[in-house]
Amino acid sequence: MKGGAFRIFDKSSERTYSDSGILVNSENEWFTSGWLADFQGDVGEGSATVSGNMWKVPDKTLTPVSNILLRLFQMTLGRSTVVSLWIKERLRDLLITKTKPSSMRYNRSLHFNEVAGELLRVTDSVRDQKASISSFSVFAKDTHIYVPSSRYYVNMKGVRFQKTYSDPVNSVEVEWKIIKGADIVFDLK
């Protein structure tokens, strides 16, 4: 369970619902639960719970000077296959894949309850030690990680739930459900 990410199919409406985890903006940086990392999880009869640390979404870009230096390197030493592959791995780590966990903690509970007409009920919460959460989003269907081959990327569109706070908060809790044969209902707590 990658941060509680899931994909579920509703046979009655022939729709697929996907969610790539919780997305939070804190102090102008984005954090996600949908990261391949250590987490605590519990799977029970008709339910699953996962919790862990939010991870910073890398967003580094090269400055114009760095970009020019990289191009000069590519035209000189970068012609060597061994050297260029070594540099490529280092740049990928530096610019795309290298990140670290934050102090924010998330908890996601998934409950399957077909008796109540629900396909799935999800309770998401994020907590931080200080009031720094300015935006909270769930039911996003996008990826925040590097994928070596773009042939496997699937562009998924849909309506996400996003709540923005004018004054940052230190905790957010949202319960939402996918109703069988219908749509999605969000409830901010």
Secondary structure, 3 states (H helix, E strand, C coil): CCCCCEEEEECCCCEEEEECCCEEEECCEEEECCCCCCCEEEEECCEEEEEEEEEECCCCCCCHHHHHHHHHHHHCHHHCHHHHHHHHHHHHHHHHHCCCEEEEEEEEEEECCCCCCEEEEEEEEEECCCCCEEEEEECCCCCCCCCCCHHHCCCCCCCCEEEEEEEEECEEEEEEEEECCCCEEEEEC
